[in-house]
Amino acid sequence: MTKKIHRRKKHNSSTGMNFVLGIGLILIGLAAFLLTQGTNKTEEAQAVSRSVTPMKVNYPAPELSLQNVNGETESLIGYRDQVVLVNNWATWCPPCKAEIPTLDAYYNAHTTEGFVIIGVEAGEPRNDVLKFVQESGMSYPVWVDLNGAALDAFNNESLPSSYVIDRNGTVRLAWVGEINREMLEKYVTPLLAEN
């Protein structure tokens, strides 16, 4: 009789242990689910706020001349009387590539207002940059900068980095990091209305 009672206790104790283990696994699963949901919301919030606010600056645009992807030499002075966004980027840079569709859409929406983007690719050979431009469908002018002249001219080695030059040749805005459409509309669009 003692053995039967002992077995029954053993059986009750293993059933209890299985129950506790089962509840523990359910709680772990629930915690993992909630963490995943929180991560997705955090990622969405980061995507929305990925673009940093530009710094307002005020200095003359640098003299900069480079070859475009077609091998023709162009300079910033040739774009006077337009609002110019110079975007330093690279084909290997993930945030640079991520902002290209946004820049392209903004360019196409505002080019008739005297706005231009000049994408300055930092370091790749012209043929590689041309291939990238064609494959990505970039519609704004792209220059090739094998020696970092644009990065030196704006005194910034970070990619992506962007600078907005007003119609009078003054650099008015400076960004370091990826730009979103909301920031372009908020800070660049008002400059398009200035004469």
C-alpha positions as CSV (number, residue, x, y, z in Angstrom):
1,M,0.0,0.0,0.0
2,T,2.8,2.3,0.7
3,K,4.2,1.7,-2.8
4,K,0.9,2.6,-4.4
5,I,0.7,5.9,-2.5
6,H,4.3,6.6,-3.4
7,R,3.7,6.0,-7.1
8,R,0.6,8.2,-7.0
9,K,2.6,11.0,-5.4
10,K,5.3,10.6,-8.0
11,H,2.6,10.7,-10.8
12,N,1.0,13.8,-9.3
13,S,4.4,15.5,-9.0
14,S,5.3,14.8,-12.6
15,T,1.9,16.0,-13.8
16,G,2.4,19.2,-11.8
17,M,5.8,19.6,-13.2
18,N,4.5,19.2,-16.8
19,F,1.8,21.7,-16.1
20,V,4.3,24.2,-14.8
21,L,6.6,23.5,-17.8
22,G,3.7,24.0,-20.2
23,I,2.6,27.3,-18.6
24,G,6.3,28.4,-18.8
25,L,6.5,27.6,-22.5
26,I,3.3,29.5,-23.2
27,L,4.6,32.5,-21.3
28,I,7.9,32.4,-23.2
29,G,6.0,32.2,-26.5
30,L,3.8,35.1,-25.5
31,A,6.8,37.2,-24.5
32,A,8.5,36.5,-27.8
33,F,5.4,37.5,-29.7
34,L,5.1,40.7,-27.8
35,L,8.8,41.5,-28.2
36,T,8.4,40.9,-32.0
37,Q,5.4,43.2,-32.1
38,G,7.3,45.9,-30.2
39,T,10.3,45.6,-32.5
40,N,8.1,46.0,-35.6
41,K,6.6,49.2,-34.1
42,T,10.1,50.4,-33.2
43,E,11.3,49.8,-36.8
44,E,8.3,51.6,-38.2
45,A,9.0,54.6,-35.9
46,Q,12.6,54.6,-36.9
47,A,11.7,54.5,-40.6
48,V,9.5,57.5,-40.2
49,S,12.1,59.5,-38.2
50,R,15.1,58.2,-40.1
51,S,15.6,61.6,-41.8
52,V,17.4,64.0,-39.6
53,T,16.5,67.7,-39.5
54,P,18.9,69.7,-41.7
55,M,21.2,72.2,-40.1
56,K,20.6,75.8,-41.3
57,V,23.9,77.3,-42.6
58,N,24.9,80.3,-44.5
59,Y,28.1,80.3,-46.6
60,P,29.0,80.7,-50.3
61,A,28.7,77.5,-52.4
62,P,32.1,76.0,-53.1
63,E,33.5,76.0,-56.6
64,L,33.1,72.5,-57.7
65,S,33.6,71.0,-61.2
66,L,33.4,67.3,-62.0
67,Q,32.5,65.0,-64.8
68,N,29.0,63.7,-65.1
69,V,28.2,60.0,-65.9
70,N,28.4,60.9,-69.6
71,G,32.0,62.2,-69.3
72,E,31.1,65.9,-69.7
73,T,32.5,68.4,-67.2
74,E,29.9,70.4,-65.2
75,S,30.2,72.9,-62.4
76,L,28.0,74.3,-59.7
77,I,28.3,77.8,-61.1
78,G,26.4,76.5,-64.2
79,Y,23.3,76.0,-62.0
80,R,23.1,79.5,-60.6
81,D,19.5,80.9,-60.5
82,Q,18.3,77.4,-59.5
83,V,17.9,75.8,-56.1
84,V,20.4,73.0,-56.0
85,L,20.6,70.0,-53.7
86,V,24.0,68.4,-53.9
87,N,23.8,64.9,-52.6
88,N,27.1,63.1,-51.8
89,W,26.4,59.3,-52.0
90,A,28.0,56.0,-53.0
91,T,26.7,52.9,-54.8
92,W,27.8,50.7,-51.8
93,C,26.1,52.8,-49.1
94,P,22.7,51.4,-47.9
95,P,21.2,54.7,-46.6
96,C,22.4,56.4,-49.8
97,K,20.6,53.9,-52.0
98,A,17.5,54.0,-49.7
99,E,17.0,57.7,-50.2
100,I,17.4,57.7,-54.0
101,P,13.7,57.0,-54.8
102,T,12.7,59.9,-52.4
103,L,15.1,62.3,-54.0
104,D,14.1,61.3,-57.5
105,A,10.4,61.7,-56.7
106,Y,11.0,65.1,-55.1
107,Y,13.2,66.2,-58.1
108,N,10.5,65.2,-60.6
109,A,7.8,67.0,-58.6
110,H,9.8,70.3,-58.4
111,T,12.1,70.5,-61.4
112,T,9.7,72.9,-63.2
113,E,10.2,75.3,-60.2
114,G,13.9,75.7,-60.9
115,F,15.0,72.9,-58.6
116,V,17.8,70.4,-59.4
117,I,19.5,67.6,-57.6
118,I,23.1,66.8,-58.4
119,G,24.0,63.4,-57.1
120,V,27.8,63.2,-56.6
121,E,28.9,59.6,-56.4
122,A,32.0,59.2,-54.2
123,G,34.7,57.0,-55.5
124,E,33.4,54.5,-58.1
125,P,34.5,54.5,-61.8
126,R,32.3,56.3,-64.2
127,N,31.1,53.2,-66.1
128,D,30.0,51.5,-62.8
129,V,28.2,54.7,-61.7
130,L,26.5,55.0,-65.1
131,K,25.3,51.4,-64.9
132,F,23.9,51.9,-61.4
133,V,22.1,55.1,-62.5
134,Q,20.5,53.3,-65.4
135,E,19.5,50.3,-63.3
136,S,18.0,52.4,-60.5
137,G,16.2,54.8,-62.9
138,M,17.7,58.0,-61.4
139,S,16.5,61.0,-63.4
140,Y,18.5,63.8,-61.9
141,P,22.1,64.7,-62.9
142,V,24.8,62.5,-61.5
143,W,28.5,63.4,-61.2
144,V,31.4,61.1,-60.6
145,D,33.9,62.0,-57.9
146,L,36.9,59.6,-57.9
147,N,39.0,61.7,-55.6
148,G,36.6,63.0,-53.0
149,A,36.6,66.6,-54.3
150,A,32.9,67.2,-53.3
151,L,33.4,65.8,-49.8
152,D,36.4,68.1,-49.4
153,A,34.6,71.1,-50.8
154,F,31.8,70.7,-48.3
155,N,34.2,69.6,-45.6
156,N,32.3,66.5,-44.7
157,E,33.4,62.8,-45.2
158,S,30.0,61.3,-44.2
159,L,27.7,59.6,-46.6
160,P,25.0,60.4,-47.5
161,S,25.3,64.1,-47.0
162,S,23.3,66.8,-48.8
163,Y,23.6,70.5,-49.1
164,V,21.0,72.9,-50.5
165,I,22.2,76.0,-52.4
166,D,19.8,78.8,-53.0
167,R,19.4,80.8,-56.3
168,N,22.1,83.3,-55.1
169,G,24.8,80.7,-54.6
170,T,24.5,80.4,-50.8
171,V,24.5,77.1,-49.0
172,R,21.4,77.3,-46.8
173,L,20.9,73.7,-45.5
174,A,23.2,70.8,-44.6
175,W,22.1,67.2,-44.0
176,V,24.1,64.3,-42.8
177,G,22.1,61.1,-43.2
178,E,19.1,59.9,-45.1
179,I,16.5,62.4,-46.2
180,N,12.8,61.7,-46.3
181,R,10.1,63.5,-48.3
182,E,8.6,65.2,-45.3
183,M,11.9,67.0,-44.6
184,L,12.4,68.0,-48.2
185,E,8.9,69.5,-48.3
186,K,9.3,71.2,-45.0
187,Y,12.8,72.8,-45.6
188,V,13.5,72.8,-49.3
189,T,10.1,73.7,-50.8
190,P,10.0,77.2,-49.1
191,L,13.4,78.0,-50.7
192,L,11.8,77.4,-54.1
193,A,9.4,80.2,-53.5
194,E,12.3,82.7,-52.9
195,N,13.6,84.8,-55.7
